[in-house]
Amino acid sequence: MPAIILPVLIILGLRFGFATPTEVAVLSVVYSLVLRLVFYLDLGWSRFYDNIVEADLATGMIMLVILGSAAVG
């Protein structure tokens, strides 16, 4: 049930102007992280580190694509 509240919080935050889209994105990530750590209890430090490394690799690949398209453009 707490995870279902997240889309509602995002829409309400944007609709009523409580936060900008960037701020809502940060708040939703923090909310999800707190849910995983407190409510679901399935995120350990090693798994958290693996997820961060995977996100960094994906971001690096996207940045390389952008770099290549900027060089060609």
CHARMM-style PDB file with segment names, atoms N, HN, CA, C and O in Angstrom:
ATOM      1  N   MET     1       0.802  -1.209   0.000  1.00  0.00      PROA
ATOM      2  CA  MET     1       0.000   0.000   0.000  1.00  0.00      PROA
ATOM      3  C   MET     1       0.848   1.278   0.000  1.00  0.00      PROA
ATOM      4  O   MET     1       0.506   2.215  -0.722  1.00  0.00      PROA
ATOM      5  N   PRO     2       1.936   1.360   0.774  1.00  0.00      PROA
ATOM      6  CA  PRO     2       2.703   2.611   0.763  1.00  0.00      PROA
ATOM      7  C   PRO     2       3.314   2.926  -0.603  1.00  0.00      PROA
ATOM      8  O   PRO     2       3.486   4.096  -0.945  1.00  0.00      PROA
ATOM      9  N   ALA     3       3.644   1.892  -1.390  1.00  0.00      PROA
ATOM     10  HN  ALA     3       3.504   0.942  -1.112  1.00  0.00      PROA
ATOM     11  CA  ALA     3       4.223   2.144  -2.705  1.00  0.00      PROA
ATOM     12  C   ALA     3       3.188   2.701  -3.674  1.00  0.00      PROA
ATOM     13  O   ALA     3       3.547   3.406  -4.617  1.00  0.00      PROA
ATOM     14  N   ILE     4       1.927   2.400  -3.461  1.00  0.00      PROA
ATOM     15  HN  ILE     4       1.636   1.827  -2.695  1.00  0.00      PROA
ATOM     16  CA  ILE     4       0.874   2.910  -4.336  1.00  0.00      PROA
ATOM     17  C   ILE     4       0.653   4.403  -4.115  1.00  0.00      PROA
ATOM     18  O   ILE     4       0.129   5.086  -4.994  1.00  0.00      PROA
ATOM     19  N   ILE     5       1.039   4.905  -2.976  1.00  0.00      PROA
ATOM     20  HN  ILE     5       1.465   4.350  -2.261  1.00  0.00      PROA
ATOM     21  CA  ILE     5       0.867   6.321  -2.661  1.00  0.00      PROA
ATOM     22  C   ILE     5       1.832   7.201  -3.458  1.00  0.00      PROA
ATOM     23  O   ILE     5       1.558   8.383  -3.664  1.00  0.00      PROA
ATOM     24  N   LEU     6       2.961   6.637  -3.911  1.00  0.00      PROA
ATOM     25  HN  LEU     6       3.184   5.677  -3.744  1.00  0.00      PROA
ATOM     26  CA  LEU     6       3.989   7.428  -4.593  1.00  0.00      PROA
ATOM     27  C   LEU     6       3.473   8.151  -5.832  1.00  0.00      PROA
ATOM     28  O   LEU     6       3.718   9.352  -5.946  1.00  0.00      PROA
ATOM     29  N   PRO     7       2.775   7.508  -6.771  1.00  0.00      PROA
ATOM     30  CA  PRO     7       2.275   8.263  -7.927  1.00  0.00      PROA
ATOM     31  C   PRO     7       1.301   9.381  -7.539  1.00  0.00      PROA
ATOM     32  O   PRO     7       1.262  10.437  -8.171  1.00  0.00      PROA
ATOM     33  N   VAL     8       0.526   9.128  -6.501  1.00  0.00      PROA
ATOM     34  HN  VAL     8       0.557   8.270  -5.987  1.00  0.00      PROA
ATOM     35  CA  VAL     8      -0.404  10.168  -6.037  1.00  0.00      PROA
ATOM     36  C   VAL     8       0.372  11.366  -5.506  1.00  0.00      PROA
ATOM     37  O   VAL     8       0.013  12.510  -5.785  1.00  0.00      PROA
ATOM     38  N   LEU     9       1.431  11.116  -4.744  1.00  0.00      PROA
ATOM     39  HN  LEU     9       1.723  10.187  -4.517  1.00  0.00      PROA
ATOM     40  CA  LEU     9       2.257  12.209  -4.229  1.00  0.00      PROA
ATOM     41  C   LEU     9       2.926  12.984  -5.357  1.00  0.00      PROA
ATOM     42  O   LEU     9       3.034  14.209  -5.289  1.00  0.00      PROA
ATOM     43  N   ILE    10       3.375  12.284  -6.388  1.00  0.00      PROA
ATOM     44  HN  ILE    10       3.287  11.289  -6.443  1.00  0.00      PROA
ATOM     45  CA  ILE    10       4.009  12.957  -7.519  1.00  0.00      PROA
ATOM     46  C   ILE    10       3.016  13.866  -8.232  1.00  0.00      PROA
ATOM     47  O   ILE    10       3.318  15.027  -8.509  1.00  0.00      PROA
ATOM     48  N   ILE    11       1.843  13.342  -8.524  1.00  0.00      PROA
ATOM     49  HN  ILE    11       1.598  12.399  -8.299  1.00  0.00      PROA
ATOM     50  CA  ILE    11       0.840  14.129  -9.250  1.00  0.00      PROA
ATOM     51  C   ILE    11       0.368  15.316  -8.419  1.00  0.00      PROA
ATOM     52  O   ILE    11       0.225  16.422  -8.941  1.00  0.00      PROA
ATOM     53  N   LEU    12       0.127  15.096  -7.132  1.00  0.00      PROA
ATOM     54  HN  LEU    12       0.243  14.198  -6.707  1.00  0.00      PROA
ATOM     55  CA  LEU    12      -0.322  16.204  -6.286  1.00  0.00      PROA
ATOM     56  C   LEU    12       0.767  17.257  -6.120  1.00  0.00      PROA
ATOM     57  O   LEU    12       0.477  18.453  -6.111  1.00  0.00      PROA
ATOM     58  N   GLY    13       2.005  16.824  -5.989  1.00  0.00      PROA
ATOM     59  HN  GLY    13       2.240  15.852  -5.996  1.00  0.00      PROA
ATOM     60  CA  GLY    13       3.102  17.771  -5.856  1.00  0.00      PROA
ATOM     61  C   GLY    13       3.265  18.642  -7.077  1.00  0.00      PROA
ATOM     62  O   GLY    13       3.553  19.833  -6.961  1.00  0.00      PROA
ATOM     63  N   LEU    14       3.084  18.059  -8.249  1.00  0.00      PROA
ATOM     64  HN  LEU    14       2.850  17.092  -8.344  1.00  0.00      PROA
ATOM     65  CA  LEU    14       3.191  18.838  -9.484  1.00  0.00      PROA
ATOM     66  C   LEU    14       1.949  19.687  -9.732  1.00  0.00      PROA
ATOM     67  O   LEU    14       2.050  20.840 -10.154  1.00  0.00      PROA
ATOM     68  N   ARG    15       0.793  19.119  -9.472  1.00  0.00      PROA
ATOM     69  HN  ARG    15       0.711  18.183  -9.129  1.00  0.00      PROA
ATOM     70  CA  ARG    15      -0.469  19.809  -9.772  1.00  0.00      PROA
ATOM     71  C   ARG    15      -0.666  21.045  -8.904  1.00  0.00      PROA
ATOM     72  O   ARG    15      -1.092  22.088  -9.402  1.00  0.00      PROA
ATOM     73  N   PHE    16      -0.367  20.944  -7.633  1.00  0.00      PROA
ATOM     74  HN  PHE    16      -0.022  20.097  -7.229  1.00  0.00      PROA
ATOM     75  CA  PHE    16      -0.602  22.051  -6.726  1.00  0.00      PROA
ATOM     76  C   PHE    16       0.629  22.921  -6.518  1.00  0.00      PROA
ATOM     77  O   PHE    16       0.598  23.854  -5.715  1.00  0.00      PROA
ATOM     78  N   GLY    17       1.710  22.628  -7.229  1.00  0.00      PROA
ATOM     79  HN  GLY    17       1.735  21.870  -7.881  1.00  0.00      PROA
ATOM     80  CA  GLY    17       2.877  23.487  -7.205  1.00  0.00      PROA
ATOM     81  C   GLY    17       3.687  23.444  -5.929  1.00  0.00      PROA
ATOM     82  O   GLY    17       4.351  24.423  -5.589  1.00  0.00      PROA
ATOM     83  N   PHE    18       3.648  22.324  -5.211  1.00  0.00      PROA
ATOM     84  HN  PHE    18       3.108  21.529  -5.488  1.00  0.00      PROA
ATOM     85  CA  PHE    18       4.457  22.199  -4.004  1.00  0.00      PROA
ATOM     86  C   PHE    18       5.943  22.127  -4.350  1.00  0.00      PROA
ATOM     87  O   PHE    18       6.792  22.551  -3.566  1.00  0.00      PROA
ATOM     88  N   ALA    19       6.248  21.587  -5.530  1.00  0.00      PROA
ATOM     89  HN  ALA    19       5.558  21.243  -6.167  1.00  0.00      PROA
ATOM     90  CA  ALA    19       7.637  21.422  -5.925  1.00  0.00      PROA
ATOM     91  C   ALA    19       7.737  21.389  -7.445  1.00  0.00      PROA
ATOM     92  O   ALA    19       6.759  21.121  -8.143  1.00  0.00      PROA
ATOM     93  N   THR    20       8.940  21.669  -7.941  1.00  0.00      PROA
ATOM     94  HN  THR    20       9.734  21.887  -7.374  1.00  0.00      PROA
ATOM     95  CA  THR    20       9.199  21.589  -9.377  1.00  0.00      PROA
ATOM     96  C   THR    20       9.363  20.119  -9.767  1.00  0.00      PROA
ATOM     97  O   THR    20       9.496  19.262  -8.894  1.00  0.00      PROA
ATOM     98  N   PRO    21       9.356  19.820 -11.068  1.00  0.00      PROA
ATOM     99  CA  PRO    21       9.539  18.418 -11.467  1.00  0.00      PROA
ATOM    100  C   PRO    21      10.846  17.803 -10.963  1.00  0.00      PROA
ATOM    101  O   PRO    21      10.870  16.624 -10.607  1.00  0.00      PROA
ATOM    102  N   THR    22      11.916  18.567 -10.927  1.00  0.00      PROA
ATOM    103  HN  THR    22      11.896  19.524 -11.216  1.00  0.00      PROA
ATOM    104  CA  THR    22      13.181  18.041 -10.422  1.00  0.00      PROA
ATOM    105  C   THR    22      13.083  17.732  -8.933  1.00  0.00      PROA
ATOM    106  O   THR    22      13.573  16.699  -8.478  1.00  0.00      PROA
ATOM    107  N   GLU    23      12.457  18.614  -8.181  1.00  0.00      PROA
ATOM    108  HN  GLU    23      12.058  19.454  -8.550  1.00  0.00      PROA
ATOM    109  CA  GLU    23      12.297  18.396  -6.742  1.00  0.00      PROA
ATOM    110  C   GLU    23      11.386  17.207  -6.464  1.00  0.00      PROA
ATOM    111  O   GLU    23      11.634  16.438  -5.535  1.00  0.00      PROA
ATOM    112  N   VAL    24      10.345  17.052  -7.254  1.00  0.00      PROA
ATOM    113  HN  VAL    24      10.143  17.676  -8.009  1.00  0.00      PROA
ATOM    114  CA  VAL    24       9.446  15.906  -7.091  1.00  0.00      PROA
ATOM    115  C   VAL    24      10.193  14.608  -7.388  1.00  0.00      PROA
ATOM    116  O   VAL    24       9.968  13.601  -6.717  1.00  0.00      PROA
ATOM    117  N   ALA    25      11.074  14.619  -8.382  1.00  0.00      PROA
ATOM    118  HN  ALA    25      11.256  15.437  -8.927  1.00  0.00      PROA
ATOM    119  CA  ALA    25      11.863  13.429  -8.684  1.00  0.00      PROA
ATOM    120  C   ALA    25      12.765  13.065  -7.513  1.00  0.00      PROA
ATOM    121  O   ALA    25      12.872  11.893  -7.152  1.00  0.00      PROA
ATOM    122  N   VAL    26      13.415  14.059  -6.917  1.00  0.00      PROA
ATOM    123  HN  VAL    26      13.329  15.012  -7.210  1.00  0.00      PROA
ATOM    124  CA  VAL    26      14.284  13.798  -5.768  1.00  0.00      PROA
ATOM    125  C   VAL    26      13.464  13.294  -4.587  1.00  0.00      PROA
ATOM    126  O   VAL    26      13.865  12.342  -3.918  1.00  0.00      PROA
ATOM    127  N   LEU    27      12.345  13.910  -4.329  1.00  0.00      PROA
ATOM    128  HN  LEU    27      12.020  14.684  -4.872  1.00  0.00      PROA
ATOM    129  CA  LEU    27      11.501  13.481  -3.216  1.00  0.00      PROA
ATOM    130  C   LEU    27      10.976  12.060  -3.425  1.00  0.00      PROA
ATOM    131  O   LEU    27      10.868  11.298  -2.465  1.00  0.00      PROA
ATOM    132  N   SER    28      10.652  11.699  -4.659  1.00  0.00      PROA
ATOM    133  HN  SER    28      10.740  12.319  -5.439  1.00  0.00      PROA
ATOM    134  CA  SER    28      10.161  10.346  -4.905  1.00  0.00      PROA
ATOM    135  C   SER    28      11.274   9.310  -4.723  1.00  0.00      PROA
ATOM    136  O   SER    28      11.015   8.204  -4.247  1.00  0.00      PROA
ATOM    137  N   VAL    29      12.505   9.657  -5.094  1.00  0.00      PROA
ATOM    138  HN  VAL    29      12.715  10.555  -5.480  1.00  0.00      PROA
ATOM    139  CA  VAL    29      13.620   8.730  -4.866  1.00  0.00      PROA
ATOM    140  C   VAL    29      13.865   8.549  -3.372  1.00  0.00      PROA
ATOM    141  O   VAL    29      14.074   7.427  -2.910  1.00  0.00      PROA
ATOM    142  N   VAL    30      13.842   9.633  -2.622  1.00  0.00      PROA
ATOM    143  HN  VAL    30      13.672  10.544  -2.997  1.00  0.00      PROA
ATOM    144  CA  VAL    30      14.048   9.546  -1.174  1.00  0.00      PROA
ATOM    145  C   VAL    30      12.917   8.751  -0.530  1.00  0.00      PROA
ATOM    146  O   VAL    30      13.165   7.922   0.346  1.00  0.00      PROA
ATOM    147  N   TYR    31      11.686   8.996  -0.953  1.00  0.00      PROA
ATOM    148  HN  TYR    31      11.485   9.669  -1.664  1.00  0.00      PROA
ATOM    149  CA  TYR    31      10.541   8.255  -0.417  1.00  0.00      PROA
ATOM    150  C   TYR    31      10.677   6.760  -0.706  1.00  0.00      PROA
ATOM    151  O   TYR    31      10.416   5.931   0.165  1.00  0.00      PROA
ATOM    152  N   SER    32      11.089   6.416  -1.935  1.00  0.00      PROA
ATOM    153  HN  SER    32      11.302   7.090  -2.643  1.00  0.00      PROA
ATOM    154  CA  SER    32      11.264   5.007  -2.294  1.00  0.00      PROA
ATOM    155  C   SER    32      12.380   4.359  -1.485  1.00  0.00      PROA
ATOM    156  O   SER    32      12.254   3.215  -1.046  1.00  0.00      PROA
ATOM    157  N   LEU    33      13.467   5.089  -1.289  1.00  0.00      PROA
ATOM    158  HN  LEU    33      13.570   6.018  -1.645  1.00  0.00      PROA
ATOM    159  CA  LEU    33      14.575   4.552  -0.506  1.00  0.00      PROA
ATOM    160  C   LEU    33      14.174   4.312   0.945  1.00  0.00      PROA
ATOM    161  O   LEU    33      14.541   3.295   1.533  1.00  0.00      PROA
ATOM    162  N   VAL    34      13.431   5.237   1.517  1.00  0.00      PROA
ATOM    163  HN  VAL    34      13.133   6.063   1.039  1.00  0.00      PROA
ATOM    164  CA  VAL    34      12.968   5.073   2.896  1.00  0.00      PROA
ATOM    165  C   VAL    34      12.013   3.887   2.999  1.00  0.00      PROA
ATOM    166  O   VAL    34      12.070   3.131   3.968  1.00  0.00      PROA
ATOM    167  N   LEU    35      11.141   3.719   2.013  1.00  0.00      PROA
ATOM    168  HN  LEU    35      11.095   4.334   1.226  1.00  0.00      PROA
ATOM    169  CA  LEU    35      10.240   2.566   2.020  1.00  0.00      PROA
ATOM    170  C   LEU    35      11.018   1.258   1.983  1.00  0.00      PROA
ATOM    171  O   LEU    35      10.695   0.320   2.711  1.00  0.00      PROA
ATOM    172  N   ARG    36      12.046   1.194   1.134  1.00  0.00      PROA
ATOM    173  HN  ARG    36      12.308   1.956   0.542  1.00  0.00      PROA
ATOM    174  CA  ARG    36      12.829  -0.034   1.028  1.00  0.00      PROA
ATOM    175  C   ARG    36      13.582  -0.323   2.321  1.00  0.00      PROA
ATOM    176  O   ARG    36      13.684  -1.479   2.733  1.00  0.00      PROA
ATOM    177  N   LEU    37      14.107   0.715   2.964  1.00  0.00      PROA
ATOM    178  HN  LEU    37      14.024   1.654   2.629  1.00  0.00      PROA
ATOM    179  CA  LEU    37      14.901   0.515   4.172  1.00  0.00      PROA
ATOM    180  C   LEU    37      14.052   0.241   5.404  1.00  0.00      PROA
ATOM    181  O   LEU    37      14.437  -0.562   6.254  1.00  0.00      PROA
ATOM    182  N   VAL    38      12.906   0.895   5.510  1.00  0.00      PROA
ATOM    183  HN  VAL    38      12.593   1.548   4.820  1.00  0.00      PROA
ATOM    184  CA  VAL    38      12.113   0.820   6.737  1.00  0.00      PROA
ATOM    185  C   VAL    38      10.956  -0.174   6.619  1.00  0.00      PROA
ATOM    186  O   VAL    38      10.736  -0.985   7.518  1.00  0.00      PROA
ATOM    187  N   PHE    39      10.224  -0.109   5.515  1.00  0.00      PROA
ATOM    188  HN  PHE    39      10.402   0.549   4.784  1.00  0.00      PROA
ATOM    189  CA  PHE    39       8.998  -0.907   5.413  1.00  0.00      PROA
ATOM    190  C   PHE    39       9.258  -2.300   4.860  1.00  0.00      PROA
ATOM    191  O   PHE    39       8.806  -3.289   5.437  1.00  0.00      PROA
ATOM    192  N   TYR    40       9.986  -2.391   3.742  1.00  0.00      PROA
ATOM    193  HN  TYR    40      10.353  -1.587   3.273  1.00  0.00      PROA
ATOM    194  CA  TYR    40      10.178  -3.692   3.110  1.00  0.00      PROA
ATOM    195  C   TYR    40      11.390  -4.447   3.654  1.00  0.00      PROA
ATOM    196  O   TYR    40      11.423  -5.675   3.572  1.00  0.00      PROA
ATOM    197  N   LEU    41      12.362  -3.768   4.194  1.00  0.00      PROA
ATOM    198  HN  LEU    41      12.335  -2.771   4.261  1.00  0.00      PROA
ATOM    199  CA  LEU    41      13.542  -4.350   4.841  1.00  0.00      PROA
ATOM    200  C   LEU    41      14.291  -5.337   3.949  1.00  0.00      PROA
ATOM    201  O   LEU    41      14.766  -6.362   4.437  1.00  0.00      PROA
ATOM    202  N   ASP    42      14.406  -5.050   2.658  1.00  0.00      PROA
ATOM    203  HN  ASP    42      14.021  -4.217   2.262  1.00  0.00      PROA
ATOM    204  CA  ASP    42      15.108  -5.960   1.760  1.00  0.00      PROA
ATOM    205  C   ASP    42      16.295  -5.314   1.056  1.00  0.00      PROA
ATOM    206  O   ASP    42      16.807  -5.865   0.081  1.00  0.00      PROA
ATOM    207  N   LEU    43      16.738  -4.162   1.533  1.00  0.00      PROA
ATOM    208  HN  LEU    43      16.322  -3.714   2.325  1.00  0.00      PROA
ATOM    209  CA  LEU    43      17.842  -3.469   0.891  1.00  0.00      PROA
ATOM    210  C   LEU    43      19.007  -3.359   1.864  1.00  0.00      PROA
ATOM    211  O   LEU    43      18.978  -2.560   2.800  1.00  0.00      PROA
ATOM    212  N   GLY    44      20.030  -4.169   1.630  1.00  0.00      PROA
ATOM    213  HN  GLY    44      20.053  -4.819   0.870  1.00  0.00      PROA
ATOM    214  CA  GLY    44      21.231  -4.104   2.453  1.00  0.00      PROA
ATOM    215  C   GLY    44      22.266  -3.192   1.808  1.00  0.00      PROA
ATOM    216  O   GLY    44      22.055  -2.685   0.707  1.00  0.00      PROA
ATOM    217  N   TRP    45      23.384  -2.985   2.499  1.00  0.00      PROA
ATOM    218  HN  TRP    45      23.555  -3.397   3.394  1.00  0.00      PROA
ATOM    219  CA  TRP    45      24.406  -2.078   1.980  1.00  0.00      PROA
ATOM    220  C   TRP    45      25.043  -2.621   0.713  1.00  0.00      PROA
ATOM    221  O   TRP    45      25.325  -1.847  -0.202  1.00  0.00      PROA
ATOM    222  N   SER    46      25.279  -3.920   0.627  1.00  0.00      PROA
ATOM    223  HN  SER    46      25.050  -4.549   1.370  1.00  0.00      PROA
ATOM    224  CA  SER    46      25.899  -4.470  -0.578  1.00  0.00      PROA
ATOM    225  C   SER    46      24.963  -4.347  -1.780  1.00  0.00      PROA
ATOM    226  O   SER    46      25.401  -4.017  -2.882  1.00  0.00      PROA
ATOM    227  N   ARG    47      23.701  -4.608  -1.567  1.00  0.00      PROA
ATOM    228  HN  ARG    47      23.345  -4.876  -0.671  1.00  0.00      PROA
ATOM    229  CA  ARG    47      22.731  -4.477  -2.658  1.00  0.00      PROA
ATOM    230  C   ARG    47      22.557  -3.010  -3.060  1.00  0.00      PROA
ATOM    231  O   ARG    47      22.403  -2.700  -4.242  1.00  0.00      PROA
ATOM    232  N   PHE    48      22.583  -2.117  -2.079  1.00  0.00      PROA
ATOM    233  HN  PHE    48      22.708  -2.369  -1.120  1.00  0.00      PROA
ATOM    234  CA  PHE    48      22.499  -0.684  -2.362  1.00  0.00      PROA
ATOM    235  C   PHE    48      23.701  -0.247  -3.192  1.00  0.00      PROA
ATOM    236  O   PHE    48      23.548   0.513  -4.149  1.00  0.00      PROA
ATOM    237  N   TYR    49      24.905  -0.721  -2.833  1.00  0.00      PROA
ATOM    238  HN  TYR    49      25.030  -1.338  -2.056  1.00  0.00      PROA
ATOM    239  CA  TYR    49      26.111  -0.379  -3.568  1.00  0.00      PROA
ATOM    240  C   TYR    49      26.044  -0.916  -5.001  1.00  0.00      PROA
ATOM    241  O   TYR    49      26.424  -0.217  -5.940  1.00  0.00      PROA
ATOM    242  N   ASP    50      25.572  -2.131  -5.172  1.00  0.00      PROA
ATOM    243  HN  ASP    50      25.263  -2.699  -4.409  1.00  0.00      PROA
ATOM    244  CA  ASP    50      25.438  -2.711  -6.511  1.00  0.00      PROA
ATOM    245  C   ASP    50      24.474  -1.897  -7.365  1.00  0.00      PROA
ATOM    246  O   ASP    50      24.724  -1.688  -8.552  1.00  0.00      PROA
ATOM    247  N   ASN    51      23.378  -1.438  -6.776  1.00  0.00      PROA
ATOM    248  HN  ASN    51      23.174  -1.608  -5.812  1.00  0.00      PROA
ATOM    249  CA  ASN    51      22.418  -0.625  -7.517  1.00  0.00      PROA
ATOM    250  C   ASN    51      23.016   0.717  -7.930  1.00  0.00      PROA
ATOM    251  O   ASN    51      22.751   1.203  -9.030  1.00  0.00      PROA
ATOM    252  N   ILE    52      23.823   1.319  -7.050  1.00  0.00      PROA
ATOM    253  HN  ILE    52      24.038   0.924  -6.157  1.00  0.00      PROA
ATOM    254  CA  ILE    52      24.470   2.586  -7.376  1.00  0.00      PROA
ATOM    255  C   ILE    52      25.464   2.400  -8.520  1.00  0.00      PROA
ATOM    256  O   ILE    52      25.517   3.223  -9.434  1.00  0.00      PROA
ATOM    257  N   VAL    53      26.247   1.331  -8.474  1.00  0.00      PROA
ATOM    258  HN  VAL    53      26.204   0.663  -7.731  1.00  0.00      PROA
ATOM    259  CA  VAL    53      27.215   1.059  -9.542  1.00  0.00      PROA
ATOM    260  C   VAL    53      26.496   0.830 -10.871  1.00  0.00      PROA
ATOM    261  O   VAL    53      26.935   1.329 -11.907  1.00  0.00      PROA
ATOM    262  N   GLU    54      25.408   0.089 -10.848  1.00  0.00      PROA
ATOM    263  HN  GLU    54      25.051  -0.317 -10.006  1.00  0.00      PROA
ATOM    264  CA  GLU    54      24.650  -0.171 -12.067  1.00  0.00      PROA
ATOM    265  C   GLU    54      24.063   1.119 -12.646  1.00  0.00      PROA
ATOM    266  O   GLU    54      24.071   1.314 -13.862  1.00  0.00      PROA
ATOM    267  N   ALA    55      23.556   1.997 -11.779  1.00  0.00      PROA
ATOM    268  HN  ALA    55      23.549   1.839 -10.792  1.00  0.00      PROA
ATOM    269  CA  ALA    55      23.016   3.277 -12.235  1.00  0.00      PROA
ATOM    270  C   ALA    55      24.125   4.154 -12.816  1.00  0.00      PROA
ATOM    271  O   ALA    55      23.901   4.854 -13.803  1.00  0.00      PROA
ATOM    272  N   ASP    56      25.310   4.125 -12.221  1.00  0.00      PROA
ATOM    273  HN  ASP    56      25.492   3.556 -11.419  1.00  0.00      PROA
ATOM    274  CA  ASP    56      26.438   4.892 -12.744  1.00  0.00      PROA
ATOM    275  C   ASP    56      26.863   4.396 -14.119  1.00  0.00      PROA
ATOM    276  O   ASP    56      27.156   5.202 -15.003  1.00  0.00      PROA
ATOM    277  N   LEU    57      26.900   3.090 -14.310  1.00  0.00      PROA
ATOM    278  HN  LEU    57      26.662   2.436 -13.592  1.00  0.00      PROA
ATOM    279  CA  LEU    57      27.261   2.543 -15.612  1.00  0.00      PROA
ATOM    280  C   LEU    57      26.241   2.932 -16.687  1.00  0.00      PROA
ATOM    281  O   LEU    57      26.618   3.278 -17.807  1.00  0.00      PROA
ATOM    282  N   ALA    58      24.970   2.875 -16.350  1.00  0.00      PROA
ATOM    283  HN  ALA    58      24.664   2.594 -15.441  1.00  0.00      PROA
ATOM    284  CA  ALA    58      23.931   3.258 -17.310  1.00  0.00      PROA
ATOM    285  C   ALA    58      24.036   4.736 -17.651  1.00  0.00      PROA
ATOM    286  O   ALA    58      23.875   5.115 -18.811  1.00  0.00      PROA
ATOM    287  N   THR    59      24.304   5.573 -16.657  1.00  0.00      PROA
ATOM    288  HN  THR    59      24.435   5.264 -15.715  1.00  0.00      PROA
ATOM    289  CA  THR    59      24.457   7.001 -16.909  1.00  0.00      PROA
ATOM    290  C   THR    59      25.675   7.268 -17.782  1.00  0.00      PROA
ATOM    291  O   THR    59      25.632   8.127 -18.664  1.00  0.00      PROA
ATOM    292  N   GLY    60      26.755   6.542 -17.544  1.00  0.00      PROA
ATOM    293  HN  GLY    60      26.790   5.845 -16.827  1.00  0.00      PROA
ATOM    294  CA  GLY    60      27.957   6.699 -18.356  1.00  0.00      PROA
ATOM    295  C   GLY    60      27.716   6.342 -19.812  1.00  0.00      PROA
ATOM    296  O   GLY    60      28.206   7.032 -20.705  1.00  0.00      PROA
ATOM    297  N   MET    61      26.970   5.273 -20.064  1.00  0.00      PROA
ATOM    298  HN  MET    61      26.572   4.712 -19.338  1.00  0.00      PROA
ATOM    299  CA  MET    61      26.665   4.890 -21.446  1.00  0.00      PROA
ATOM    300  C   MET    61      25.823   5.955 -22.139  1.00  0.00      PROA
ATOM    301  O   MET    61      26.057   6.278 -23.304  1.00  0.00      PROA
ATOM    302  N   ILE    62      24.854   6.492 -21.427  1.00  0.00      PROA
ATOM    303  HN  ILE    62      24.665   6.229 -20.481  1.00  0.00      PROA
ATOM    304  CA  ILE    62      24.012   7.540 -22.011  1.00  0.00      PROA
ATOM    305  C   ILE    62      24.840   8.778 -22.310  1.00  0.00      PROA
ATOM    306  O   ILE    62      24.654   9.409 -23.350  1.00  0.00      PROA
ATOM    307  N   MET    63      25.757   9.137 -21.407  1.00  0.00      PROA
ATOM    308  HN  MET    63      25.908   8.624 -20.562  1.00  0.00      PROA
ATOM    309  CA  MET    63      26.613  10.298 -21.635  1.00  0.00      PROA
ATOM    310  C   MET    63      27.535  10.091 -22.833  1.00  0.00      PROA
ATOM    311  O   MET    63      27.813  11.041 -23.565  1.00  0.00      PROA
ATOM    312  N   LEU    64      28.015   8.857 -23.044  1.00  0.00      PROA
ATOM    313  HN  LEU    64      27.789   8.086 -22.449  1.00  0.00      PROA
ATOM    314  CA  LEU    64      28.832   8.579 -24.226  1.00  0.00      PROA
ATOM    315  C   LEU    64      28.036   8.752 -25.515  1.00  0.00      PROA
ATOM    316  O   LEU    64      28.567   9.256 -26.505  1.00  0.00      PROA
ATOM    317  N   VAL    65      26.776   8.342 -25.516  1.00  0.00      PROA
ATOM    318  HN  VAL    65      26.345   7.932 -24.712  1.00  0.00      PROA
ATOM    319  CA  VAL    65      25.925   8.544 -26.679  1.00  0.00      PROA
ATOM    320  C   VAL    65      25.721  10.021 -26.948  1.00  0.00      PROA
ATOM    321  O   VAL    65      25.786  10.460 -28.096  1.00  0.00      PROA
ATOM    322  N   ILE    66      25.476  10.787 -25.903  1.00  0.00      PROA
ATOM    323  HN  ILE    66      25.423  10.430 -24.970  1.00  0.00      PROA
ATOM    324  CA  ILE    66      25.297  12.233 -26.051  1.00  0.00      PROA
ATOM    325  C   ILE    66      26.578  12.886 -26.556  1.00  0.00      PROA
ATOM    326  O   ILE    66      26.523  13.765 -27.417  1.00  0.00      PROA
ATOM    327  N   LEU    67      27.731  12.472 -26.033  1.00  0.00      PROA
ATOM    328  HN  LEU    67      27.776  11.758 -25.334  1.00  0.00      PROA
ATOM    329  CA  LEU    67      29.017  12.988 -26.453  1.00  0.00      PROA
ATOM    330  C   LEU    67      29.242  12.694 -27.938  1.00  0.00      PROA
ATOM    331  O   LEU    67      29.690  13.566 -28.682  1.00  0.00      PROA
ATOM    332  N   GLY    68      28.934  11.481 -28.364  1.00  0.00      PROA
ATOM    333  HN  GLY    68      28.570  10.773 -27.760  1.00  0.00      PROA
ATOM    334  CA  GLY    68      29.097  11.115 -29.773  1.00  0.00      PROA
ATOM    335  C   GLY    68      28.184  11.916 -30.678  1.00  0.00      PROA
ATOM    336  O   GLY    68      28.604  12.350 -31.751  1.00  0.00      PROA
ATOM    337  N   SER    69      26.944  12.119 -30.267  1.00  0.00      PROA
ATOM    338  HN  SER    69      26.603  11.766 -29.395  1.00  0.00      PROA
ATOM    339  CA  SER    69      26.024  12.896 -31.092  1.00  0.00      PROA
ATOM    340  C   SER    69      26.411  14.377 -31.149  1.00  0.00      PROA
ATOM    341  O   SER    69      26.193  15.034 -32.167  1.00  0.00      PROA
ATOM    342  N   ALA    70      26.982  14.903 -30.066  1.00  0.00      PROA
ATOM    343  HN  ALA    70      27.159  14.369 -29.239  1.00  0.00      PROA
ATOM    344  CA  ALA    70      27.446  16.284 -30.066  1.00  0.00      PROA
ATOM    345  C   ALA    70      28.664  16.444 -30.977  1.00  0.00      PROA
ATOM    346  O   ALA    70      28.809  17.468 -31.645  1.00  0.00      PROA
ATOM    347  N   ALA    71      29.538  15.438 -31.006  1.00  0.00      PROA
ATOM    348  HN  ALA    71      29.421  14.606 -30.463  1.00  0.00      PROA
ATOM    349  CA  ALA    71      30.713  15.511 -31.868  1.00  0.00      PROA
ATOM    350  C   ALA    71      30.319  15.450 -33.337  1.00  0.00      PROA
ATOM    351  O   ALA    71      30.903  16.151 -34.164  1.00  0.00      PROA
ATOM    352  N   VAL    72      29.338  14.622 -33.669  1.00  0.00      PROA
ATOM    353  HN  VAL    72      28.863  14.053 -32.997  1.00  0.00      PROA
ATOM    354  CA  VAL    72      28.899  14.502 -35.060  1.00  0.00      PROA
ATOM    355  C   VAL    72      28.118  15.757 -35.470  1.00  0.00      PROA
ATOM    356  O   VAL    72      28.208  16.207 -36.613  1.00  0.00      PROA
ATOM    357  N   GLY    73      27.359  16.308 -34.534  1.00  0.00      PROA
ATOM    358  HN  GLY    73      27.286  15.943 -33.606  1.00  0.00      PROA
ATOM    359  CA  GLY    73      26.529  17.481 -34.833  1.00  0.00      PROA
ATOM    360  C   GLY    73      27.375  18.706 -34.975  1.00  0.00      PROA
ATOM    361  OT1 GLY    73      26.852  19.792 -35.227  1.00  0.00      PROA
TER     362      GLY     73
END
